[in-house]
Amino acid sequence: MVEKNKHYFKNLQNDWVNRGGKSLKISEITFTKSNDKKKSKRNKDAYPFLKWAGGKRQLIPQMKKYFPQKFNKYIEPFVGGGAVFFELYNASLVKNGAIIIDKNKELINCYRVIKDNVNVLIKSLKKHKNDEDYYYRIRKLDRKPKKYKKLSDIEKASRTIFLNRCCYNGLYRVNSKGQFNVPFGRYKNPTFCDEENLKAVSISLKNVKIIHDSFEVCLKYAEEGDFIYFDPPYFPLSETSSFTSYTKEDFGIKYQKKLHQIFNELNKRGCKLMLSNSYSNFILDLYNDYEKIILKAKRVINCDSSKRGKIKELLIINDYKD
């Protein structure tokens, strides 16, 4: 085969010389084995599929320089919209699997459905319409618990995503009975079926364990070298600023102190820790032994647009090294 190629290139060279080109020795010609297999393309970046009060997407540019570049598995006990998880995934830092946890049952159901049945979910989402009367018909489904329980997990996930993308300010808020109670948002063309991103999210969740439970369960899985990011409901800056009703239970001082105890325990285990919270004296005193970084966040959840603006937030980390 090589000999045959030499004759072919010899004839090609003679033709080149006859046209005035420079002669080359056969030894100067390198034969390489062709590889018909195309390299697999990198997966598309994935982004939060829900709008989420307190979501960290806007803060990622300030936060990412503090992310560890090497860690074992990634754990997020208040996953919410998942902005930090998706940022780490897109940066190819989640190499040893991940665990995402949240107490919000409807939210966790969305993650599970996207992971296992994304194509069927997309078909369901395409059936919805941006209409106020239709929105309230879908919203009131959870007012009849027995009927709501009969919905499939895919139908429930489709409802959650549709309501979230079409409701006022993209809030997820429930009342004391656990019923979604955010009014219609009146957006002209809300995207409640981002097919490309939903498929990318599904791929990103391939090696992720998805858990419906309280944040304390992270102690069961956390080991030395794991990176754990906490994004709890923030300690309120005033009596009227608290936004904790993403589940029907509140997250008050008792739980903030419990979270601090868990943070201390994980620090002793040798985990790499990061926590977000409000810039308040209570939180500053509570995490007095840890490094605190001030971030500037844009506040958008306020009925008075004049009161929306940049505020201080805390990013708390322990002394981890890559």
N, C-alpha and C positions, 0 to 999 in steps of 0.2 A: 504493500500500500504506500509506504514512504517512497520507494523507488519510482512508483508510478507518478506520485506527486512531484518528484524531482524533474521528471521528463516534462510534465505539464508546465511547471514554473520555468524550465529551461527554454521551452518554446515561447512562453510569455515574455521572458527576458529578451530573447532574440528579437521579438517583435518590437519591444520597448527600445532596444538599441537602434534598430533600423529607423525608428522615428526620432532618433537624436538623444535618447535618454542615456543615463550613466549605467554601465554594466555592474551587476552585483554578483558576488560569489554565492553559490548554493548554500554554503555554510552560514551565510549572513541571513538567510531566510529561516525564520522560526516557525515550526509547525506546532499548533496547539490543538488539544482535543476540545471539540465543541461541546458545550453543555446546553442541551435543549430544555432542561428544567428551569423554569423561571423562578426567581427568588420570590418568596411569599411577601406580599405587601404588608406593611405595618397596619395594625388595626386602626380604624378611625378613632379620633378622640371622642370621649363621652362626656356629657355635661348633665347637670341636674335636670330631671324631667319635670320637677315641680317647682313652683315658686314657694319660698319658705321664709317665714318671718325670722329674722336673725340669720339668714343664710350667709355663708362666708364667701360667696363668689366675688363680691366686690372687694373683699379684704385679702384675697389670695396674693396679689402682688406685694403686699406688705408682709405677709406671713411666710411665704415660701422660702425665704432665705434662712428661716429658723428650722425648717424641716430637716430631720436627719437624712443623710444620703444613703445610709446603710442601716438596715434593721431586719429582724426576723419577720414575723407576721405583723400585719396592721390591724388594730382594733379600734372601733369607734362606737362607744356606748350610747351616744345620742345622735344617730346618723342624720336625722332630718332630711334635708335636700341632698346631702352627700357631697357638697362642693369640695371638701378637702380630700375625700377618698378619690374622687374623679381626677383631681389635680395630680395626686400621687400616681394614680394609674396611668394617666396620659404621659407622665414623666418617666414611666417604666421603673418606678421605685417599688411597686408592690410585686415583689418577686417570689415571696414565700407564702402567698395566700393572705386572706383577710377575713375578719369577722365584723359584721355590722349589726348593731343592736338598737332597738328602740321600743318604747312602751306603747307607742301608737300602733294599734293593731291594723288599722286601715293602711297606714304608711308601709308597714312591713309586708302586708299582703301585696301592695304594688310592686315592691322589689322582687318578691317571689314570683309573681306572675310574669313580670318582664324577663326574669331570668329563665323561666321554664316554658312560657307560652306567649312570647312576644308577638308572633304573627297573628294569632287569634285575637290578642288584645288590640292590635292595630285595626283589624277588621271591625271590632266593636266600637272603637273610638271614632272611626269614620262615619258611623251612623248618627252621631250627635250633631246638634246644630246650635248656633249662637243666637238663641232666641230667649227672651226673658220668661215667657210663660213656660216654655219647655224646661228652662233652667230650674224653675221652682218645682216643677213636677218631678224632676230627677232629685232635687234636694230633699223633698219630703218623703222619699222612699224609706228613710231610716226612722220615720215617725211611727211606722208599723213594724215593730221588731220581729214578729212572727213571719211576716211577708219578706222582710229584708234578709232574714236568715236563709231563705230559700234561694236567694240570688247566688250564682256561682262566684267563685273567687275572681274570675275574669271579669264578670259583670260589675262586681264591687270595685275592682281596680279601675275599670273604665270610668265608672261614676266618679271616683275620687279624683282622677286626673282631670276629667272634664270640668268638675266643679271648681277645682283649684285654679285652672287656667282661665276660667270665665268669671270667677267671683271678684268682688271688690278688693283691690290691692293684692290679689294673690294670697290671701290669708288662708291658713287652716286653723279654724277655731270651732270648738264645740261647746255646748252648754253643759249643765250639770248632769243631764241625762245621756251625754255622749252624742248628741245630735248636732250635725253640721248646721251652723246658723249664720253664715256669712251671706250678705245680699249679693244680688247680681251686679256685675261690674260694668256693664254697658261698653265693652270694648268693641271697636269696629270689626276687627278681624283677628281674634285671639287664636294662637296656635295650640290646639289641644291634641293634635295628632302629628307630632314630629317624627315621622316614620324612620328617617335616617338615624336620628339620635337615639330613639328607643332601641333600635337594633344594635347600635354601638354600646348602649348601656347593658343590654343583654349579654354581649360578649364580655364586657368588663366584669360582670358578676359570675363568670364561669367558675372561678375557683374561690368564691366567696361564701362563707357560712352566714346565713341570714337568720337572726334570732329575734323573736318577739318576747321581750322581757324587760325588767328594770335594769338600770345601769350597774347595779351591784353584781350582776352575773358575770361581769368582765373578770372578776377575781378568779372565776373557775377556769378561765382560759389563758390569762396573762402569764407570761414567762419572761425570764431574763432576756434582754435584747429586743423585745417587742416594742413597737411604737404605738402609743395609745393617745388618741386625741379626744378630749372631752369638750363638748359644746352644749352645756346644759341651759335650761331656761335661766336667763340672767337675774341676778339679784336686783330688785327694782331701785331706781334712783329716787323715786318718790312714791307715795301711796297710789297715785293714779297711773304710774308708768308701767306697772307690772303687766306682762303679757305671758301668761303661763298656761293658758287653756288650750294647748295643742292636744292634751288628753283631758279627761274630766277631773283628774286630780291636780291639785296645785303643787308647786315646787317651792316651798318656803324655806325658812332658816333651818329647820330640822334637816331637810334634805341637802341643803348647801353644806352643812357641817358633816353630814354622812359622806358626801362626795369628797370632802377634804380628808377624811379618815382613809378613804379608799386610795386617794392620791398618795398619801403618806405610805400606805402599805405597798403600793406598786413601786414607789421610789425605792423602798428597801429591797424589793425583788430585783432591782437593776433594770427596770423598764425605762424606756425613753418617753417622757411625758410632756404633753402640751395641753393647756386648758384655756378656754376663752370665757370671759365674764365681764360684767360691767365695771367701770372705773368708779368704785365706791369705797368708802372707808372700811366697811365691813369685809369686803373681799381682800382689800389691801392688808388688813390685819390678819385675816384668816390664813393667807398664804405668805406670811411675813418671811418664812425661811427659804422662799424660792425666788428665782429671777423673774422680774416683771417688766414687760415691754408695753409701751403705750402705742396703740393703733388709733387711727382716725377713721371713723366709720360714718357713712352717710345715713342718717335716720330718715326712713321713708314711711314708716307705719305711724301716721298721725293724721287725724281728720282735718287738722288745721295746717294747710300747706306752708304757712309762714313759720311754723315751728319745726319744719323739716330742715335739717342741716347737719353739719359734721359734729360728732361727739367723740369723746375719748372712750376707748375700750381697752381692756387688759388682755394681754397674752402672757400666760404663766408657764414657765418651763423649768424642768429640773436640770441638774448638771450632767447632761448626757454628752458622750463623745462618740464620734463615728469610729 
